[in-house]
Amino acid sequence: MFKKIPRDHLIFFGGAFLIFAVIQVLISAGILNDFFIVIILIGGAMAIVSIGLNLIYGFNGQFSLGQWGFYAIGAYCAADITYRWSVNKSADGLIVVLLAGTFSGLAIVLIRHALSKTRGLDALSAFTLYLLAVIVLILIALQISKFLIPPINSLLHALPPNISMELVFVLSIILAGVVAAEVSFMFGLPVLTLGSDYFGIATLGFTVIVNVLLNNSDTMFGFQEMKGARGMIGIPQVTTWFWVFLFLLLVVIFTRNLLHSSYGRAIVSVREDEIAAKAMGIDVAHYKILTFVIGSFMAGIAGGLYAHVNGFLHPNTFNFIASFNPMIIIVFGGLGSISGTLIAAFTWQVVLEGVLRLILPSGFETWRFVVYPILLIVVMLLRPAGIFGGWEMPYLRQILPPLSHKVKSHSTDDSQSANIKKLTPAPDGGISTENPEATK
């Protein structure tokens, strides 16, 4: 009547909830100070953004340096929504982003379905069509939001303040991921047609563009609350260990199930050999853009969580140098390893950004961008597959199902017939064979 739960599932989820409980007890008891609490929370966010990059690069084979740009988009998007609610007591940011994201997502799905039946349309023409549709629908969403903001404000104000704040926070995290995913689709549509190296250069340029736009967000786009190069302050600090653990667990489960599905096998096949994947009938372009969007969605969620840790955002956090952090983490942990990425992300944050800052003398921070590349070079020379290589926890490891009895019987019959076919008449009228055991 009840299906038996596999042992690896029990070990994984039991261990995960044990880790959650231990850290939560340490936080509640005041054993962990604020410094290490922040380190752990940021470590969880780094794990999420790194898993997304590992999905793009480690499993799909697309060398991307734009993950940090989508991380920044998610951070500022979520921060602006919660800032408007906590300071201005208005849900206008939430309503506008919700409608714009929903309308844009529907437009992307419908146009993509229509274009799938059209032959010969190049990527730039398709990008122009998507862009025009998204701009028009965002303008429509702005007009509709004027009628929805007052009743939604009244509804949220009727709730207890803590509940309304948590509700707005959770929705802002999800919408941050949606916005990052939609931007990645628009950006990746023409750029993913480039080769791997050129694609990496284009994504790096995207990160630089995002950083420049954030430095001028108050003057170019009118977001005065973001304060441009001065940095955004007043963001509610509502990210807790519970929310980081919950979103990280959901991301790990989703990634594991995706990779164990037929979609995951197609994603990995593109990494192994694009030509062979095309020969097998796999739509390489479709799976490239799908993986890029999913990985960017995870980066947006991670950015939203990060924005509400310290309550402060600055464009320098998302600069060119810092964009290499997720790449270093997945190389340390192992390309194509979810377990390695998890361990490397928390180790990176706790040891390099936490313990070493307390042990080493003041001023070491200026040398970290020299130490990190040296460590990366050493790992690449001694262990190119990463510290954990392709190792996975039992729950995350894909196990092929056993052969059915019917298949086994067919394989046995085929082997027996192969042995019979190898029997040939000998010149002396006897029987000769290449397999000595066939005559026994």
Phi and psi in degrees as a GROMACS rama.xvg file:
@    title "Ramachandran Plot"
@    xaxis  label "Phi"
@    yaxis  label "Psi"
@TYPE xy
-102.253  132.957  PHE-2
-76.1614  133.879  LYS-3
-69.4728  130.686  LYS-4
-80.0823  127.358  ILE-5
-58.8193  151.638  PRO-6
-65.159  -39.774  ARG-7
-64.6541  -32.0658  ASP-8
-64.8356  -45.3406  HIS-9
-62.0919  -42.9539  LEU-10
-65.2192  -44.0926  ILE-11
-65.0143  -53.7157  PHE-12
-70.562  -34.9173  PHE-13
-64.0596  -44.3698  GLY-14
-65.2711  -38.3902  GLY-15
-63.863  -46.846  ALA-16
-71.2332  -27.3519  PHE-17
-67.2645  -44.1348  LEU-18
-61.1493  -43.674  ILE-19
-59.3814  -45.494  PHE-20
-65.3926  -41.6255  ALA-21
-63.7611  -47.5216  VAL-22
-65.7012  -38.5423  ILE-23
-64.0939  -39.4756  GLN-24
-65.034  -42.2078  VAL-25
-62.9308  -37.2405  LEU-26
-71.0051  -46.3018  ILE-27
-65.387  -34.6269  SER-28
-80.1481  -6.14888  ALA-29
78.0329  13.0827  GLY-30
-70.8445  -40.2678  ILE-31
-86.9342  127.529  LEU-32
-80.1351  175.555  ASN-33
-61.7656  -32.5139  ASP-34
-61.9524  -49.4197  PHE-35
-75.6429  -25.6395  PHE-36
-63.802  -44.6927  ILE-37
-63.1076  -40.4053  VAL-38
-60.4441  -43.4718  ILE-39
-67.6028  -42.4967  ILE-40
-63.7121  -43.8968  LEU-41
-68.0866  -33.2101  ILE-42
-60.9599  -39.6646  GLY-43
-64.1367  -41.2917  GLY-44
-64.6489  -39.9391  ALA-45
-65.6734  -33.9205  MET-46
-64.5567  -40.5099  ALA-47
-66.6222  -47.7389  ILE-48
-67.0256  -31.4236  VAL-49
-74.2107  -35.9025  SER-50
-62.7798  -40.5501  ILE-51
-61.288  -41.1639  GLY-52
-69.8382  -36.5127  LEU-53
-64.4183  -34.5098  ASN-54
-64.3241  -40.1824  LEU-55
-73.2011  -47.7845  ILE-56
-95.294  -49.204  TYR-57
-70.0003  -37.4448  GLY-58
-101.596  -31.8228  PHE-59
-102.055  -15.81  ASN-60
80.9878  17.9601  GLY-61
-101.312  109.469  GLN-62
-70.6792  108.467  PHE-63
-123.992  134.527  SER-64
-116.757  17.4907  LEU-65
-97.7623  2.77273  GLY-66
-62.2019  -34.6973  GLN-67
-68.6312  -30.7942  TRP-68
-66.6134  -41.8142  GLY-69
-70.6891  -30.0592  PHE-70
-61.2302  -42.7169  TYR-71
-67.9371  -41.176  ALA-72
-60.6459  -45.4581  ILE-73
-62.8396  -39.8523  GLY-74
-63.94  -49.6145  ALA-75
-71.5743  -33.7884  TYR-76
-64.5623  -49.9283  CYS-77
-65.3677  -39.8477  ALA-78
-64.2831  -39.6631  ALA-79
-66.2882  -37.1743  ASP-80
-65.0812  -49.498  ILE-81
-72.2336  -31.1281  THR-82
-63.2377  -45.5638  TYR-83
-62.7374  -33.2815  ARG-84
-77.5397  -43.3457  TRP-85
-75.4313  -34.2761  SER-86
-96.4653  -50.1877  VAL-87
-88.5126  -8.56568  ASN-88
56.1605  39.1367  LYS-89
-133.972  141.298  SER-90
-98.2128  24.3415  ALA-91
-63.8911  -40.5719  ASP-92
-62.5986  -41.1957  GLY-93
-63.7943  -45.6194  LEU-94
-66.9625  -43.5792  ILE-95
-64.0104  -47.5482  VAL-96
-66.5845  -37.1143  VAL-97
-63.5288  -47.7227  LEU-98
-68.4911  -44.1034  LEU-99
-63.8162  -41.7602  ALA-100
-66.2201  -39.8356  GLY-101
-67.6933  -47.7968  THR-102
-63.3317  -43.1917  PHE-103
-65.327  -40.6149  SER-104
-63.0712  -42.6617  GLY-105
-64.0464  -40.4069  LEU-106
-63.0481  -41.3819  ALA-107
-63.8756  -43.9254  ILE-108
-64.7755  -46.2021  VAL-109
-67.8337  -43.4953  LEU-110
-66.5383  -39.1017  ILE-111
-64.3998  -37.8723  ARG-112
-65.8582  -39.5395  HIS-113
-69.588  -39.9169  ALA-114
-72.4436  -21.1199  LEU-115
-64.7452  -20.225  SER-116
-95.359  1.28255  LYS-117
-107.492  135.471  THR-118
-106.948  143.885  ARG-119
88.3614  4.30915  GLY-120
-86.3656  120.977  LEU-121
-75.9314  167.712  ASP-122
-65.2165  -38.6553  ALA-123
-68.0321  -38.1703  LEU-124
-66.208  -41.878  SER-125
-64.1648  -39.5939  ALA-126
-61.4879  -42.0032  PHE-127
-62.1844  -41.7055  THR-128
-63.5762  -45.4852  LEU-129
-60.7243  -45.2622  TYR-130
-62.8038  -44.2024  LEU-131
-62.7094  -43.0434  LEU-132
-64.221  -42.2379  ALA-133
-65.7643  -42.7055  VAL-134
-62.2746  -44.9597  ILE-135
-61.7105  -43.6806  VAL-136
-70.8481  -31.971  LEU-137
-65.8436  -40.5901  ILE-138
-62.8496  -39.0563  LEU-139
-65.2914  -41.0019  ILE-140
-62.0822  -37.4472  ALA-141
-62.8297  -38.0634  LEU-142
-71.7802  -40.9158  GLN-143
-67.9752  -35.2233  ILE-144
-61.6279  -26.2261  SER-145
-61.5091  -30.7893  LYS-146
-85.8743  -21.3053  PHE-147
-94.8378  -22.2031  LEU-148
-62.0276  -47.7718  ILE-149
-59.0404  -50.0282  PRO-150
-65.3036  -35.9918  PRO-151
-67.3361  -38.7471  ILE-152
-59.8929  -44.7076  ASN-153
-63.4783  -39.3964  SER-154
-66.2836  -43.4858  LEU-155
-69.9142  -36.6273  LEU-156
-69.3268  -22.1243  HIS-157
-73.3641  -20.2792  ALA-158
-81.9735  159.359  LEU-159
-58.7547  144.889  PRO-160
-55.5013  -40.6681  PRO-161
-65.6704  -40.6497  ASN-162
-68.1161  -43.7271  ILE-163
-63.5579  -38.1251  SER-164
-65.8582  -43.1066  MET-165
-65.42  -37.9097  GLU-166
-65.0702  -46.7062  LEU-167
-62.7008  -38.3374  VAL-168
-63.4009  -48.5402  PHE-169
-62.9913  -43.4926  VAL-170
-64.2498  -36.2443  LEU-171
-66.5162  -35.3966  SER-172
-64.9607  -45.753  ILE-173
-64.6118  -44.3363  ILE-174
-66.6807  -31.6885  LEU-175
-61.547  -41.4519  ALA-176
-65.7148  -39.2365  GLY-177
-64.6632  -45.0224  VAL-178
-62.8643  -44.6617  VAL-179
-62.0487  -38.8215  ALA-180
-66.3851  -42.0567  ALA-181
-69.1788  -37.9225  GLU-182
-65.1006  -39.9865  VAL-183
-64.9698  -35.2732  SER-184
-64.7887  -46.4903  PHE-185
-63.5492  -40.2535  MET-186
-73.0245  -40.9353  PHE-187
-75.609  -20.2268  GLY-188
-56.5264  -51.5725  LEU-189
-85.3332  -29.6036  PRO-190
-76.753  -32.0628  VAL-191
-68.1754  -10.0783  LEU-192
-74.8963  -13.5721  THR-193
-77.217  164.54  LEU-194
-71.5224  174.236  GLY-195
-60.2811  -48.4461  SER-196
-66.6737  -44.0152  ASP-197
-66.4994  -34.3214  TYR-198
-64.0642  -41.1392  PHE-199
-61.8529  -40.8606  GLY-200
-65.4132  -40.2948  ILE-201
-65.0663  -41.0891  ALA-202
-68.3688  -34.2545  THR-203
-64.3178  -40.6455  LEU-204
-61.7597  -35.524  GLY-205
-62.0912  -43.0756  PHE-206
-61.5344  -40.9802  THR-207
-64.8743  -40.6315  VAL-208
-62.5804  -44.1132  ILE-209
-60.9142  -42.0572  VAL-210
-62.2887  -41.3115  ASN-211
-66.2257  -41.5522  VAL-212
-64.7558  -36.5686  LEU-213
-68.5619  -34.6402  LEU-214
-65.5492  -22.5778  ASN-215
-120.829  25.2281  ASN-216
-65.1053  -28.2562  SER-217
-79.6469  -30.354  ASP-218
-94.084  -37.5118  THR-219
-82.2781  -37.0843  MET-220
-113.659  -7.66307  PHE-221
81.5583  12.3517  GLY-222
-84.9233  83.3551  PHE-223
-65.014  -29.8923  GLN-224
-67.2621  -21.2474  GLU-225
-79.801  -22.7486  MET-226
60.5604  16.3394  LYS-227
54.9794  -128.385  GLY-228
-70.705  -11.4639  ALA-229
-78.9995  -20.7348  ARG-230
98.2904  146.091  GLY-231
-92.0739  126.995  MET-232
-120.307  170.265  ILE-233
82.1495  13.6616  GLY-234
-76.0381  129.959  ILE-235
-62.9382  133.962  PRO-236
-90.1833  78.8451  GLN-237
-109.971  -1.20747  VAL-238
-72.0921  124.073  THR-239
-121.385  170.499  THR-240
-61.909  -32.6193  TRP-241
-62.1845  -47.6884  PHE-242
-69.2323  -38.3608  TRP-243
-63.6261  -45.6175  VAL-244
-63.6942  -42.5284  PHE-245
-62.8936  -49.6849  LEU-246
-67.115  -36.9066  PHE-247
-65.524  -42.2856  LEU-248
-64.3548  -42.2366  LEU-249
-63.7844  -39.3697  LEU-250
-65.3124  -42.3221  VAL-251
-64.9115  -44.8618  VAL-252
-64.1402  -43.8455  ILE-253
-62.5136  -45.1432  PHE-254
-63.8579  -41.7152  THR-255
-61.6919  -47.5441  ARG-256
-66.3664  -36.4237  ASN-257
-63.2889  -46.311  LEU-258
-68.9533  -26.1369  LEU-259
-86.6137  -1.8484  HIS-260
-94.9626  178.27  SER-261
-64.9921  -31.6764  SER-262
-63.1781  -41.8577  TYR-263
-64.5581  -39.8529  GLY-264
-64.761  -36.7002  ARG-265
-68.1152  -38.3368  ALA-266
-61.6886  -45.4892  ILE-267
-68.8412  -33.9862  VAL-268
-63.3423  -32.2683  SER-269
-65.0916  -38.0488  VAL-270
-66.2043  -40.6746  ARG-271
-68.7797  -49.0815  GLU-272
-164.165  107.907  ASP-273
-64.7016  -39.8644  GLU-274
-64.7364  -43.7262  ILE-275
-65.3898  -36.9457  ALA-276
-63.9868  -42.0915  ALA-277
-64.0234  -38.8564  LYS-278
-64.2458  -27.7634  ALA-279
-86.1067  3.22598  MET-280
89.6734  13.1902  GLY-281
-83.8383  132.06  ILE-282
-78.6136  93.6613  ASP-283
-61.3729  -44.7172  VAL-284
-60.9328  -39.344  ALA-285
-63.1981  -45.1106  HIS-286
-75.1584  -26.4584  TYR-287
-66.2131  -48.8804  LYS-288
-68.9352  -34.7828  ILE-289
-62.7673  -46.6561  LEU-290
-65.215  -40.842  THR-291
-63.1065  -40.3219  PHE-292
-68.6573  -44.0629  VAL-293
-63.7631  -45.129  ILE-294
-62.0328  -37.8111  GLY-295
-70.5802  -34.3531  SER-296
-59.4637  -42.7965  PHE-297
-64.9539  -38.0558  MET-298
-63.9055  -39.0503  ALA-299
-64.0819  -41.2117  GLY-300
-62.2128  -45.7147  ILE-301
-61.3163  -40.7251  ALA-302
-63.8572  -39.5261  GLY-303
-62.7838  -40.1039  GLY-304
-65.6323  -42.6225  LEU-305
-63.1169  -38.1294  TYR-306
-61.1768  -27.2873  ALA-307
-102.751  17.5131  HIS-308
-86.1161  -58.083  VAL-309
-95.1482  -15.1887  ASN-310
76.0416  17.3355  GLY-311
-146.795  137.171  PHE-312
-129.865  139.975  LEU-313
-137.149  140.357  HIS-314
-57.8067  -27.4534  PRO-315
-65.3161  -21.1323  ASN-316
-64.1603  -26.4914  THR-317
-113.408  38.3705  PHE-318
-82.9346  -176.03  ASN-319
-62.3836  -43.6504  PHE-320
-67.1077  -44.1443  ILE-321
-67.5518  -18.7464  ALA-322
-66.822  -14.7528  SER-323
-84.6689  -9.45899  PHE-324
-57.4373  -51.5393  ASN-325
-61.0216  -35.3252  PRO-326
-64.4364  -42.2783  MET-327
-64.44  -38.7474  ILE-328
-63.8945  -46.4949  ILE-329
-72.2738  -26.5733  ILE-330
-71.6597  -41.8118  VAL-331
-61.4648  -49.4174  PHE-332
-72.4226  -30.1987  GLY-333
120.002  121.462  GLY-334
-65.0111  131.268  LEU-335
81.3574  21.593  GLY-336
-130.204  113.668  SER-337
-70.3003  -42.4141  ILE-338
-61.5393  -44.8506  SER-339
-62.2896  -37.2388  GLY-340
-65.673  -42.4949  THR-341
-60.0052  -50.2619  LEU-342
-66.3038  -42.7038  ILE-343
-66.2603  -37.2745  ALA-344
-64.6561  -47.9287  ALA-345
-70.3071  -36.9716  PHE-346
-64.8218  -43.1778  THR-347
-55.3273  -48.6852  TRP-348
-73.5849  -45.0313  GLN-349
-72.0173  -43.3998  VAL-350
-81.7954  -57.1251  VAL-351
-72.6007  -39.2324  LEU-352
-95.185  -13.0411  GLU-353
-113.78  -70.7214  GLY-354
-63.8629  -46.5162  VAL-355
-64.9159  -29.6478  LEU-356
-67.0921  -28.6873  ARG-357
-85.2428  -32.4794  LEU-358
-83.9858  -48.7419  ILE-359
-75.7685  156.336  LEU-360
-66.8824  161.046  PRO-361
-63.532  140.745  SER-362
102.439  -8.42478  GLY-363
-65.4165  -25.4066  PHE-364
-57.5408  -31.7018  GLU-365
-71.8761  -15.6883  THR-366
-97.2522  -4.18815  TRP-367
-66.2506  -30.847  ARG-368
-78.6584  -2.18576  PHE-369
-96.8515  -39.0753  VAL-370
-69.5369  -42.7485  VAL-371
-58.691  -48.8974  TYR-372
-62.9636  -33.947  PRO-373
-64.5698  -44.9177  ILE-374
-60.999  -39.4366  LEU-375
-63.799  -42.3539  LEU-376
-63.7852  -41.4176  ILE-377
-63.0176  -44.0969  VAL-378
-64.0253  -42.2651  VAL-379
-65.167  -31.5458  MET-380
-78.5219  -43.3457  LEU-381
-87.1913  -34.3106  LEU-382
-144.594  82.873  ARG-383
-59.7837  -28.9776  PRO-384
-79.3907  1.13656  ALA-385
94.897  168.285  GLY-386
-62.7405  -41.097  ILE-387
-100.231  -5.59624  PHE-388
57.5505  -133.373  GLY-389
-95.8058  16.1751  GLY-390
-68.0852  139.996  TRP-391
-134.598  152.922  GLU-392
-62.6954  152.677  MET-393
-52.7577  -39.3227  PRO-394
-67.4175  -35.8283  TYR-395
-85.4703  -14.98  LEU-396
-77.6464  134.099  ARG-397
-83.7327  121.882  GLN-398
-111.904  123.411  ILE-399
-71.8234  139.239  LEU-400
-67.1218  151.93  PRO-401
-69.105  156.348  PRO-402
-67.1121  143.125  LEU-403
-73.0706  162.933  SER-404
-62.6399  -33.5939  HIS-405
-65.4798  -42.5729  LYS-406
-67.1103  -40.5532  VAL-407
-62.1477  -42.3029  LYS-408
-64.6771  -38.7238  SER-409
-64.0449  -41.936  HIS-410
-65.9904  -35.7391  SER-411
-66.3898  -43.5404  THR-412
-62.0647  -39.7612  ASP-413
-64.9454  -38.2454  ASP-414
-68.3032  -37.9353  SER-415
-66.4896  -41.9618  GLN-416
-66.4439  -32.2847  SER-417
-66.1057  -38.9015  ALA-418
-65.4862  -38.5035  ASN-419
-65.2236  -39.4  ILE-420
-66.2849  -24.859  LYS-421
-76.1101  -14.2508  LYS-422
-75.0804  123.59  LEU-423
-129.066  149.418  THR-424
-64.8765  136.527  PRO-425
-88.1673  157.625  ALA-426
-59.5782  -29.6351  PRO-427
-86.6087  10.6098  ASP-428
89.9698  -3.57008  GLY-429
-88.4239  -155.747  GLY-430
-125.215  129.988  ILE-431
-114.924  154.472  SER-432
-150.38  151.288  THR-433
-80.3958  -18.1413  GLU-434
-107.765  110.048  ASN-435
-60.3962  -30.4618  PRO-436
-75.6397  -11.8433  GLU-437
-72.4482  -22.6881  ALA-438
-91.3582  -5.62681  THR-439
